[in-house]
């Protein structure tokens, strides 16, 4: 394993307020992740529906995955670890263009 390779494991996800979750990783890193900018910048209706707090609060965390619905919304674990959700959205837009 190279020095830059790292296995990232999410151990807990807790709803705080609005569109914010506190994520804790196995190495002790804790991230306060605000999903609102990502959700607002999306043009996909299946993503936009999670701007409803009722729907947003209904996330699942299991097997090192944080997801909403039946895989409606799921993020690469490294983007959660680095608290960089807008990169995910930008890369998807570039692929779809």
C-alpha positions in Angstrom: 0.0 0.0 0.0 1.5 3.4 -1.0 1.8 6.1 1.6 -1.1 8.0 -0.1 -3.4 5.0 0.0 -5.7 4.9 2.9 -8.7 2.8 3.7 -11.5 5.1 4.8 -14.2 3.7 7.0 -17.3 5.6 8.2 -18.3 4.5 11.6 -21.2 6.8 12.4 -23.5 9.4 10.9 -25.7 11.6 13.1 -28.2 14.2 12.0 -27.6 17.6 13.6 -29.8 20.2 12.0 -31.0 21.5 8.6 -29.0 19.5 6.0 -26.0 18.8 8.3 -24.7 15.5 9.4 -21.8 14.8 11.8 -19.7 11.9 10.3 -17.1 10.1 12.3 -14.5 7.9 10.6 -12.5 5.0 12.0 -9.3 7.0 12.2 -11.0 9.6 14.5 -11.6 12.2 11.8 -14.9 13.9 12.4 -16.6 16.0 9.7 -19.6 18.3 9.9 -20.9 17.9 6.4 -23.5 20.4 5.0 -25.4 18.7 2.2 -27.5 21.7 1.3 -25.1 23.3 -1.3 -24.9 20.0 -3.1 -28.6 19.4 -3.1 -29.4 23.0 -4.2 -26.9 22.8 -7.1 -28.2 19.5 -8.5 -30.5 19.6 -11.5 -31.7 16.0 -11.0 -35.2 15.6 -9.6 -34.3 12.4 -7.7 -31.6 14.4 -5.9 -33.6 17.6 -5.4 -36.4 15.8 -3.6 -34.0 15.5 -0.6 -34.3 19.3 -0.1 -37.3 18.2 1.9 -36.0 17.9 5.5 -38.3 15.0 6.1 -36.8 13.0 3.3 -33.2 14.2 4.1 -33.5 13.0 7.7 -34.4 9.5 6.5 -30.9 8.3 5.6 -29.4 4.9 6.1 -26.0 4.1 7.3 -24.8 0.5 6.8 -21.8 -1.4 5.4 -19.7 1.8 5.3 -22.3 3.5 3.0 -24.4 6.6 3.7 -27.4 6.6 1.4 -30.9 7.9 0.9 -33.8 6.0 -0.6 -33.0 2.9 -2.7 -29.6 4.2 -3.7 -31.3 7.5 -4.9 -28.5 9.5 -3.2 -25.1 8.0 -2.3 -21.6 9.6 -2.1 -18.1 8.3 -2.6 -16.7 7.8 0.9 -13.6 9.8 0.2 -15.7 12.9 -0.7 -17.5 12.6 2.7 -14.1 12.1 4.4 -12.7 15.2 2.7 -16.0 17.1 3.1 -16.0 17.9 -0.6 -19.5 17.1 -1.9 -19.5 19.8 -4.6 -16.6 18.1 -6.3 -18.8 15.0 -6.7 -21.6 17.1 -8.4 -19.1 19.0 -10.7 -17.5 15.7 -11.8 -20.9 14.2 -12.6 -21.9 17.3 -14.6 -18.7 17.1 -16.6 -19.3 13.4 -17.4 -22.9 14.1 -18.4 -21.8 16.9 -20.8 
